[in-house]
Amino acid sequence: MAKLRVPVTQADHGEGPEDATLVLVEYGDYECPHCGRAYPIVKEIQKALKNDLRFVFRNFPLAEMHPHALAGAKAAEAAALQDTFWPMHDQLFEHQPHLDDRSVLRYAEAMGLDLRRFTADARSEAIATRVDADIEGGARSGVNGTPTFFINGARHDDSFDYETLVAAIRAALRRH
């Protein structure tokens, strides 16, 4: 079983208690239809497991297959610099068919972001480096498609439907 090679740190984008018993890491692509299907499933799991779960999202844009994936990852990271990673993350998945530059700028504007800063940050070397680090960490951990999930550091190689994923998470909780 493949293991997560890059440990979760405070630098990651995470929701849920930092000391949660369970850590679910997703390597995802904002334009990937499978990630789009996984998005509401993860939200339901977060509701069901509340304080037992920390969810971490890392970028793994498959830019050759999804032309807006890299720009989506950079937009989420640029939004993070204005403390709105999760709202942008949600907007990108909830409006997955509309990830062109104009649409993403509208999402940023609706969130009240400083648009000049957002645009400059999204194009910056620092953001490109952050996204590249996620991609490299995913590759080192054996990620070759999206979504790829890790439960407490072990890759989940089964389906990501709600029942299967929550059963795997609960099994990890029992082992803990």
N, CA, C and O of each residue as an XYZ file, in Angstrom:
704
protein
N       0.843     -1.186      0.000
C       0.000      0.000      0.000
C       0.884      1.243      0.000
O       1.834      1.344      0.776
N       0.555      2.192     -0.887
C       1.334      3.421     -0.983
C       1.081      4.302      0.239
O      -0.008      4.316      0.814
N       2.114      5.022      0.605
C       2.047      5.905      1.773
C       2.223      7.354      1.341
O       2.850      7.648      0.323
N       1.659      8.241      2.132
C       1.814      9.670      1.929
C       3.252     10.041      2.279
O       3.669      9.875      3.425
N       4.007     10.536      1.315
C       5.432     10.837      1.526
C       5.681     12.231      2.085
O       6.743     12.492      2.649
N       4.716     13.121      1.934
C       4.856     14.486      2.439
C       3.867     14.637      3.595
O       2.658     14.702      3.373
N       4.374     14.692      4.823
C       3.463     14.771      5.967
C       2.616     16.039      5.954
O       3.021     17.071      5.420
N       1.444     15.938      6.547
C       0.557     17.087      6.681
C       1.167     18.051      7.692
O       1.615     17.654      8.768
N       1.174     19.335      7.315
C       1.709     20.379      8.196
C       0.707     21.527      8.268
O      -0.342     21.496      7.625
N       1.047     22.528      9.053
C       0.199     23.717      9.143
C       0.175     24.499      7.832
O      -0.721     25.315      7.617
N       1.135     24.262      6.968
C       1.157     24.942      5.671
C       0.082     24.400      4.726
O      -0.262     25.053      3.740
N      -0.450     23.210      5.021
C      -1.501     22.623      4.187
C      -2.816     23.349      4.400
O      -3.027     23.993      5.428
N      -3.695     23.236      3.418
C      -5.054     23.751      3.541
C      -5.888     22.644      4.171
O      -6.171     21.625      3.541
N      -6.277     22.859      5.419
C      -7.027     21.838      6.138
C      -8.259     22.400      6.813
O      -8.294     23.554      7.241
N      -9.266     21.554      6.896
C     -10.483     21.869      7.638
C     -10.667     20.806      8.701
O     -10.424     19.623      8.458
N     -11.092     21.225      9.866
C     -11.264     20.298     10.976
C     -10.129     20.466     11.956
O      -9.135     21.129     11.659
N     -10.272     19.865     13.127
C      -9.267     20.044     14.181
C      -7.885     19.554     13.755
O      -7.748     18.497     13.139
N      -6.866     20.341     14.093
C      -5.491     19.945     13.755
C      -5.077     18.670     14.475
O      -4.195     17.950     14.008
N      -5.714     18.386     15.618
C      -5.373     17.185     16.385
C      -6.393     16.065     16.177
O      -6.507     15.171     17.016
N      -7.133     16.104     15.070
C      -8.148     15.082     14.792
C      -7.507     13.698     14.724
O      -6.349     13.545     14.333
N      -8.279     12.714     15.109
C      -7.822     11.318     15.081
C      -7.582     10.848     13.656
O      -6.679     10.051     13.402
N      -8.395     11.347     12.723
C      -8.319     10.934     11.328
C      -7.929     12.104     10.446
O      -8.411     13.224     10.619
N      -7.049     11.825      9.498
C      -6.665     12.842      8.526
C      -6.907     12.267      7.137
O      -6.326     11.251      6.754
N      -7.772     12.935      6.400
C      -8.074     12.557      5.028
C      -7.425     13.589      4.115
O      -7.758     14.773      4.172
N      -6.504     13.141      3.279
C      -5.820     14.018      2.323
C      -6.319     13.664      0.936
O      -6.351     12.496      0.548
N      -6.707     14.694      0.196
C      -7.092     14.503     -1.197
C      -6.127     15.253     -2.092
O      -5.872     16.441     -1.896
N      -5.598     14.547     -3.073
C      -4.895     15.199     -4.182
C      -5.938     15.328     -5.276
O      -6.462     14.330     -5.773
N      -6.240     16.584     -5.650
C      -7.328     16.796     -6.583
C      -7.031     17.824     -7.650
O      -6.035     18.547     -7.609
N      -7.940     17.858     -8.607
C      -7.865     18.699     -9.798
C      -9.237     19.349     -9.932
O     -10.246     18.648    -10.013
N      -9.286     20.669     -9.956
C     -10.563     21.381     -9.962
C     -11.398     21.139    -11.219
O     -12.607     21.370    -11.209
N     -10.778     20.686    -12.283
C     -11.527     20.449    -13.518
C     -11.842     18.971    -13.738
O     -12.564     18.627    -14.674
N     -11.319     18.108    -12.901
C     -11.521     16.660    -13.039
C     -12.961     16.289    -12.674
O     -13.413     16.601    -11.572
N     -13.690     15.626    -13.586
C     -15.070     15.260    -13.277
C     -15.180     14.296    -12.094
O     -16.158     14.348    -11.348
N     -14.197     13.423    -11.915
C     -14.215     12.500    -10.769
C     -14.055     13.277     -9.464
O     -14.708     12.963     -8.469
N     -13.192     14.287     -9.466
C     -13.028     15.136     -8.276
C     -14.319     15.908     -8.008
O     -14.698     16.121     -6.856
N     -14.982     16.321     -9.073
C     -16.259     17.001     -8.931
C     -17.294     16.106     -8.269
O     -18.099     16.579     -7.467
N     -17.281     14.809     -8.600
C     -18.199     13.863     -7.956
C     -17.787     13.587     -6.516
O     -18.640     13.340     -5.664
N     -16.490     13.627     -6.239
C     -15.997     13.365     -4.882
C     -16.274     14.535     -3.943
O     -16.416     14.338     -2.736
N     -16.352     15.746     -4.482
C     -16.503     16.947     -3.658
C     -17.683     16.860     -2.679
O     -17.469     17.055     -1.483
N     -18.922     16.575     -3.125
C     -20.018     16.512     -2.148
C     -19.902     15.315     -1.203
O     -20.409     15.355     -0.082
N     -19.248     14.273     -1.646
C     -19.049     13.095     -0.790
C     -18.143     13.470      0.381
O     -18.426     13.119      1.526
N     -17.064     14.177      0.092
C     -16.160     14.622      1.162
C     -16.903     15.545      2.116
O     -16.730     15.446      3.331
N     -17.727     16.441      1.584
C     -18.503     17.348      2.442
C     -19.403     16.552      3.389
O     -19.513     16.890      4.567
N     -20.044     15.501      2.883
C     -20.909     14.663      3.724
C     -20.103     13.926      4.790
O     -20.542     13.807      5.934
N     -18.938     13.437      4.417
C     -18.080     12.750      5.388
C     -17.630     13.721      6.472
O     -17.582     13.360      7.648
N     -17.302     14.939      6.088
C     -16.919     15.948      7.072
C     -18.055     16.204      8.060
O     -17.818     16.323      9.262
N     -19.284     16.288      7.559
C     -20.443     16.486      8.441
C     -20.628     15.299      9.371
O     -20.904     15.467     10.559
N     -20.475     14.096      8.825
C     -20.714     12.883      9.615
C     -19.664     12.687     10.704
O     -19.988     12.234     11.801
N     -18.427     13.020     10.414
C     -17.334     12.726     11.356
C     -16.894     13.934     12.171
O     -16.091     13.805     13.095
N     -17.415     15.096     11.834
C     -17.170     16.347     12.568
C     -15.761     16.476     13.139
O     -14.797     16.612     12.386
N     -15.636     16.434     14.458
C     -14.358     16.705     15.126
C     -13.370     15.555     15.093
O     -12.244     15.698     15.568
N     -13.772     14.407     14.537
C     -12.846     13.276     14.414
C     -11.995     13.364     13.160
O     -11.050     12.591     13.001
N     -12.316     14.302     12.256
C     -11.687     14.325     10.936
C     -11.065     15.677     10.607
O     -11.662     16.730     10.830
N      -9.860     15.616     10.074
C      -9.221     16.778      9.441
C      -9.113     16.435      7.970
O      -8.573     15.392      7.602
N      -9.632     17.324      7.128
C      -9.566     17.144      5.690
C      -8.543     18.116      5.121
O      -8.575     19.311      5.415
N      -7.642     17.595      4.308
C      -6.584     18.396      3.680
C      -6.701     18.231      2.170
O      -6.830     17.119      1.658
N      -6.653     19.367      1.465
C      -6.693     19.339      0.007
C      -5.352     19.797     -0.536
O      -4.817     20.830     -0.134
N      -4.828     19.012     -1.451
C      -3.590     19.371     -2.159
C      -3.848     19.357     -3.658
O      -4.646     18.566     -4.162
N      -3.164     20.241     -4.352
C      -3.345     20.396     -5.796
C      -2.619     19.308     -6.567
O      -1.467     18.980     -6.283
N      -3.319     18.756     -7.547
C      -2.701     17.828     -8.484
C      -3.370     18.023     -9.847
O      -4.029     17.117    -10.358
N      -3.193     19.226    -10.437
C      -3.854     19.502    -11.712
C      -3.295     18.645    -12.841
O      -2.084     18.580    -13.049
N      -4.180     18.003    -13.550
C      -3.797     17.195    -14.713
C      -3.963     18.086    -15.945
O      -4.914     17.954    -16.714
N      -3.009     18.990    -16.099
C      -3.120     20.081    -17.073
C      -3.217     19.599    -18.517
O      -3.805     20.288    -19.351
N      -2.660     18.440    -18.831
C      -2.745     17.963    -20.211
C      -4.162     17.542    -20.568
O      -4.578     17.656    -21.721
N      -4.910     17.050    -19.570
C      -6.283     16.595    -19.807
C      -7.314     17.689    -19.534
O      -8.378     17.720    -20.151
N      -6.988     18.574    -18.613
C      -7.942     19.589    -18.155
C      -7.298     20.971    -18.314
O      -6.474     21.366    -17.489
N      -7.664     21.701    -19.360
C      -6.968     22.950    -19.678
C      -7.077     24.057    -18.623
O      -6.235     24.955    -18.599
N      -8.094     24.014    -17.747
C      -8.231     25.046    -16.725
C      -7.763     24.587    -15.351
O      -7.863     25.340    -14.382
N      -7.256     23.369    -15.254
C      -6.902     22.794    -13.950
C      -5.777     23.558    -13.259
O      -5.870     23.850    -12.067
N      -4.737     23.877    -13.978
C      -3.606     24.580    -13.381
C      -4.019     25.981    -12.946
O      -3.660     26.427    -11.857
N      -4.770     26.672    -13.794
C      -5.243     28.013    -13.430
C      -6.170     27.940    -12.216
O      -6.151     28.835    -11.372
N      -6.974     26.889    -12.123
C      -7.838     26.706    -10.956
C      -7.032     26.534     -9.690
O      -7.343     27.139     -8.664
N      -5.997     25.714     -9.751
C      -5.133     25.510     -8.580
C      -4.477     26.826     -8.175
O      -4.418     27.154     -6.990
N      -3.990     27.574     -9.148
C      -3.351     28.861     -8.845
C      -4.362     29.854     -8.281
O      -4.019     30.646     -7.403
N      -5.600     29.827     -8.768
C      -6.637     30.716     -8.247
C      -6.933     30.385     -6.781
O      -7.071     31.289     -5.956
N      -7.029     29.107     -6.459
C      -7.284     28.717     -5.068
C      -6.139     29.165     -4.173
O      -6.366     29.657     -3.067
N      -4.915     28.997     -4.644
C      -3.751     29.409     -3.842
C      -3.678     30.931     -3.713
O      -3.300     31.447     -2.661
N      -4.037     31.648     -4.778
C      -4.056     33.113     -4.700
C      -5.134     33.567     -3.715
O      -4.922     34.511     -2.954
N      -6.271     32.908     -3.727
C      -7.336     33.235     -2.770
C      -6.869     32.950     -1.339
O      -7.236     33.668     -0.409
N      -6.070     31.913     -1.171
C      -5.559     31.570      0.164
C      -4.749     32.715      0.758
O      -4.758     32.920      1.972
N      -4.057     33.456     -0.084
C      -3.262     34.580      0.406
C      -4.141     35.710      0.933
O      -3.654     36.625      1.596
N      -5.438     35.643      0.635
C      -6.399     36.598      1.183
C      -7.379     35.863      2.121
O      -8.511     36.301      2.325
N      -6.916     34.748      2.675
C      -7.673     33.960      3.660
C      -9.006     33.439      3.144
O      -9.975     33.350      3.898
N      -9.056     33.098      1.868
C     -10.306     32.575      1.310
C     -10.070     31.315      0.463
O     -10.732     31.108     -0.555
N      -9.115     30.477      0.899
C      -8.875     29.239      0.143
C     -10.147     28.410      0.037
O     -10.561     28.046     -1.063
N     -10.774     28.106      1.182
C     -11.924     27.194      1.159
C     -13.112     27.765      0.390
O     -13.748     27.021     -0.357
N     -13.442     29.047      0.533
C     -14.530     29.563     -0.318
C     -14.211     29.440     -1.820
O     -15.095     29.120     -2.614
N     -12.946     29.694     -2.210
C     -12.597     29.563     -3.625
C     -12.619     28.095     -4.042
O     -13.130     27.758     -5.110
N     -12.069     27.229     -3.208
C     -12.102     25.777     -3.456
C     -13.540     25.345     -3.751
O     -13.795     24.647     -4.733
N     -14.470     25.760     -2.900
C     -15.865     25.378     -3.063
C     -16.449     25.961     -4.347
O     -17.155     25.266     -5.078
N     -16.162     27.219     -4.623
C     -16.670     27.848     -5.855
C     -16.173     27.103     -7.095
O     -16.941     26.862     -8.026
N     -14.910     26.745     -7.106
C     -14.349     26.074     -8.277
C     -15.022     24.725     -8.510
O     -15.312     24.371     -9.653
N     -15.273     23.969     -7.444
C     -15.953     22.687     -7.620
C     -17.442     22.856     -7.914
O     -18.005     22.101     -8.707
N     -18.075     23.825     -7.292
C     -19.506     24.022     -7.497
C     -19.827     24.620     -8.865
O     -20.963     24.526     -9.331
N     -18.844     25.229     -9.502
C     -19.020     25.802    -10.841
C     -18.007     25.194    -11.806
O     -17.452     25.887    -12.659
N     -17.779     23.917    -11.663
C     -16.723     23.231    -12.417
C     -16.779     23.439    -13.934
O     -15.723     23.524    -14.560
N     -17.960     23.525    -14.550
C     -17.971     23.758    -16.001
C     -17.513     25.162    -16.400
O     -17.306     25.436    -17.582
N     -17.354     26.057    -15.410
C     -17.029     27.461    -15.707
C     -15.753     27.873    -14.966
O     -15.803     28.597    -13.971
N     -14.625     27.405    -15.463
C     -13.337     27.701    -14.831
C     -12.454     28.593    -15.705
O     -11.247     28.687    -15.482
N     -13.050     29.236    -16.685
C     -12.289     30.165    -17.515
C     -11.893     31.369    -16.666
O     -12.464     31.597    -15.599
N     -10.921     32.133    -17.138
C     -10.385     33.263    -16.376
C     -11.463     34.266    -15.956
O     -11.469     34.730    -14.815
N     -12.356     34.595    -16.859
C     -13.399     35.586    -16.566
C     -14.307     35.093    -15.431
O     -14.640     35.859    -14.527
N     -14.702     33.829    -15.478
C     -15.569     33.276    -14.434
C     -14.859     33.251    -13.088
O     -15.441     33.619    -12.068
N     -13.610     32.821    -13.084
C     -12.857     32.749    -11.824
C     -12.688     34.154    -11.233
O     -12.761     34.326    -10.016
N     -12.466     35.132    -12.070
C     -12.362     36.516    -11.592
C     -13.689     36.975    -10.968
O     -13.691     37.699     -9.972
N     -14.806     36.556    -11.553
C     -16.125     36.878    -10.967
C     -16.277     36.243     -9.591
O     -16.823     36.865     -8.679
N     -15.796     35.002     -9.430
C     -15.881     34.346     -8.118
C     -15.057     35.133     -7.098
O     -15.498     35.362     -5.971
N     -13.859     35.541     -7.507
C     -12.985     36.311     -6.613
C     -13.645     37.632     -6.239
O     -13.593     38.054     -5.084
N     -14.262     38.280     -7.215
C     -14.935     39.547     -6.949
C     -16.106     39.349     -5.984
O     -16.295     40.143     -5.062
N     -16.886     38.297     -6.196
C     -18.035     38.015     -5.325
C     -17.592     37.723     -3.887
O     -18.350     37.956     -2.945
N     -16.368     37.215     -3.718
C     -15.834     36.951     -2.380
C     -15.241     38.204     -1.746
O     -14.822     38.181     -0.589
N     -15.206     39.291     -2.503
C     -14.671     40.535     -1.971
C     -13.161     40.604     -1.972
O     -12.571     41.376     -1.217
N     -12.531     39.804     -2.816
C     -11.072     39.812     -2.870
C     -10.568     41.066     -3.578
O     -11.261     41.651     -4.410
N      -9.361     41.460     -3.232
C      -8.659     42.522     -3.942
C      -8.259     41.913     -5.287
O      -7.350     41.084     -5.345
N      -8.921     42.313     -6.347
C      -8.744     41.661     -7.650
C      -7.358     41.864     -8.247
O      -6.819     40.953     -8.874
N      -6.776     43.040     -8.064
C      -5.417     43.264     -8.580
C      -4.436     42.326     -7.886
O      -3.600     41.688     -8.525
N      -4.558     42.259     -6.580
C      -3.672     41.373     -5.814
C      -3.918     39.920     -6.199
O      -2.970     39.161     -6.399
N      -5.184     39.531     -6.302
C      -5.541     38.157     -6.668
C      -4.916     37.775     -8.010
O      -4.302     36.716     -8.145
N      -5.082     38.649     -8.991
C      -4.549     38.385    -10.334
C      -3.023     38.302    -10.312
O      -2.440     37.396    -10.909
N      -2.387     39.235     -9.634
C      -0.916     39.223     -9.552
C      -0.436     37.973     -8.812
O       0.523     37.327     -9.237
N      -1.099     37.636     -7.712
C      -0.697     36.446     -6.950
C      -0.865     35.178     -7.774
O       0.009     34.311     -7.758
N      -1.972     35.061     -8.490
C      -2.225     33.861     -9.290
C      -1.150     33.655    -10.356
O      -0.886     32.527    -10.773
N      -0.530     34.758    -10.794
C       0.513     34.679    -11.831
C       1.920     34.622    -11.238
O       2.902     34.534    -11.975
N       2.018     34.671     -9.922
C       3.334     34.793     -9.288
C       4.121     33.485     -9.269
O       3.563     32.391     -9.357
N       5.415     33.640     -9.154
C       6.318     32.490     -9.042
C       6.065     31.729     -7.743
O       6.169     30.503     -7.707
N       5.733     32.458     -6.681
C       5.488     31.817     -5.379
C       4.303     30.854     -5.464
O       4.361     29.756     -4.911
N       3.245     31.250     -6.142
C       2.071     30.374     -6.299
C       2.420     29.195     -7.188
O       2.042     28.063     -6.886
N       3.130     29.439     -8.271
C       3.547     28.342     -9.156
C       4.390     27.332     -8.384
O       4.236     26.124     -8.565
N       5.268     27.819     -7.534
C       6.119     26.945     -6.727
C       5.287     26.123     -5.751
O       5.550     24.937     -5.552
N       4.287     26.751     -5.142
C       3.415     26.041     -4.190
C       2.660     24.910     -4.899
O       2.607     23.788     -4.394
N       2.084     25.199     -6.054
C       1.346     24.186     -6.809
C       2.299     23.075     -7.247
O       1.971     21.893     -7.139
N       3.478     23.456     -7.741
C       4.472     22.457     -8.153
C       4.881     21.557     -6.991
O       5.083     20.358     -7.180
N       5.006     22.119     -5.800
C       5.372     21.315     -4.622
C       4.282     20.295     -4.315
O       4.588     19.155     -3.965
N       3.007     20.689     -4.441
C       1.915     19.728     -4.240
C       1.998     18.605     -5.270
O       1.866     17.430     -4.929
N       2.217     18.972     -6.526
C       2.297     17.971     -7.597
C       3.457     17.013     -7.328
O       3.296     15.796     -7.421
N       4.614     17.560     -6.997
C       5.788     16.732     -6.732
C       5.543     15.810     -5.532
O       5.886     14.629     -5.577
N       4.956     16.346     -4.467
C       4.649     15.528     -3.294
C       3.670     14.418     -3.619
O       3.803     13.299     -3.124
N       2.688     14.726     -4.448
C       1.743     13.701     -4.882
C       2.433     12.623     -5.691
O       2.201     11.434     -5.474
N       3.279     13.030     -6.620
C       4.006     12.047     -7.441
C       4.887     11.156     -6.566
O       4.961      9.947     -6.788
N       5.551     11.745     -5.579
C       6.392     10.960     -4.662
C       5.563      9.977     -3.844
O       6.071      8.946     -3.401
N       4.285     10.299     -3.644
C       3.395      9.436     -2.866
C       2.644      8.439     -3.749
O       1.792      7.697     -3.259
N       2.952      8.418     -5.034
C       2.324      7.454     -5.939
C       1.033      7.930     -6.571
O       0.297      7.127     -7.144
N       0.741      9.226     -6.481
C      -0.470      9.756     -7.110
C      -0.243      9.802     -8.616
O       0.753     10.350     -9.088
N      -1.175      9.224     -9.362
C      -1.072      9.289    -10.818
C      -2.419      9.606    -11.459
O      -2.554      9.571    -12.682
N      -3.403      9.912    -10.637
C      -4.718     10.295    -11.118
C      -5.460     11.001    -10.000
O      -5.015     11.032     -8.853
N      -6.607     11.568    -10.363
C      -7.374     12.297     -9.353
C      -8.821     11.828     -9.361
O      -9.341     11.430    -10.403
N      -9.470     11.874     -8.210
C      -8.891     12.189     -6.908
C      -8.126     10.996     -6.351
O      -8.476      9.846     -6.618
N      -7.101     11.268     -5.590
C      -6.402     10.238     -4.828
C      -6.494     10.632     -3.365
O      -6.157     11.752     -2.983
N      -6.956      9.688     -2.552
C      -7.150      9.931     -1.125
C      -6.153      9.135     -0.300
O      -5.778      8.016     -0.649
N      -5.733      9.742      0.807
C      -4.906      9.083      1.813
C      -5.637      9.209      3.141
O      -6.077     10.295      3.519
N      -5.762      8.097      3.842
C      -6.408      8.070      5.154
C      -5.327      7.771      6.177
O      -4.744      6.687      6.181
N      -5.066      8.737      7.040
C      -3.981      8.613      8.026
C      -2.685      8.141      7.374
O      -1.971      7.299      7.919
N      -2.397      8.690      6.214
C      -1.131      8.438      5.545
C      -1.102      7.245      4.610
O      -0.119      7.062      3.892
N      -2.154      6.419      4.593
C      -2.193      5.247      3.707
C      -3.121      5.557      2.528
O      -4.233      6.051      2.712
N      -2.647      5.258      1.321
C      -3.473      5.529      0.143
C      -4.714      4.641      0.149
O      -4.640      3.442      0.416
N      -5.847      5.256     -0.149
C      -7.121      4.549     -0.268
C      -7.241      4.114     -1.721
O      -7.430      4.948     -2.607
N      -7.132      2.819     -1.969
C      -7.130      2.314     -3.338
C      -8.474      1.752     -3.782
O      -8.547      1.052     -4.793
N      -9.530      2.046     -3.045
C     -10.858      1.550     -3.382
C     -11.688      2.704     -3.923
O     -11.173      3.801     -4.139
N     -12.948      2.459     -4.136
C     -13.876      3.472     -4.631
C     -13.958      4.647     -3.660
O     -13.698      4.498     -2.466
N     -14.321      5.810     -4.184
C     -14.501      6.966     -3.307
C     -15.979      7.287     -3.126
O     -16.324      8.398     -2.722
N     -16.874      6.310     -3.424
C     -18.279      6.551     -3.112
C     -18.415      6.676     -1.596
O     -17.554      6.204     -0.853
N     -19.484      7.304     -1.141
C     -19.632      7.625      0.280
C     -19.461      6.389      1.167
O     -18.661      6.407      2.102
N     -20.195      5.332      0.884
C     -20.183      4.158      1.751
C     -18.790      3.543      1.857
O     -18.340      3.198      2.950
N     -18.121      3.409      0.740
C     -16.794      2.788      0.734
C     -15.769      3.665      1.435
O     -14.980      3.176      2.244
N     -15.775      4.952      1.130
C     -14.788      5.853      1.724
C     -15.025      6.019      3.222
O     -14.066      5.999      3.994
N     -16.258      6.180      3.650
C     -16.518      6.347      5.083
C     -16.218      5.055      5.836
O     -15.770      5.101      6.982
N     -16.457      3.908      5.213
C     -16.119      2.624      5.859
C     -14.610      2.520      6.059
O     -14.158      2.062      7.108
N     -13.830      2.937      5.071
C     -12.373      2.898      5.197
C     -11.893      3.860      6.281
O     -10.960      3.556      7.023
N     -12.535      5.016      6.364
C     -12.160      5.996      7.376
C     -12.508      5.468      8.775
O     -11.714      5.586      9.709
N     -13.702      4.887      8.902
C     -14.108      4.319     10.201
C     -13.211      3.150     10.607
O     -12.928      2.970     11.791
N     -12.765      2.362      9.639
C     -11.835      1.266      9.938
C     -10.518      1.830     10.459
O      -9.928      1.274     11.386
N     -10.056      2.928      9.870
C      -8.834      3.572     10.354
C      -9.040      4.115     11.762
O      -8.117      4.080     12.575
N     -10.220      4.609     12.059
C     -10.538      5.106     13.392
C     -10.483      3.973     14.423
O      -9.978      4.152     15.532
N     -11.008      2.813     14.042
C     -10.966      1.655     14.959
C      -9.539      1.187     15.196
O      -9.213      0.726     16.290
N      -8.682      1.301     14.181
C      -7.282      0.869     14.328
C      -6.481      1.845     15.173
O      -5.446      1.486     15.734
N      -6.963      3.083     15.262
C      -6.204      4.129     15.949
C      -6.183      3.908     17.456
O      -5.587      4.698     18.188
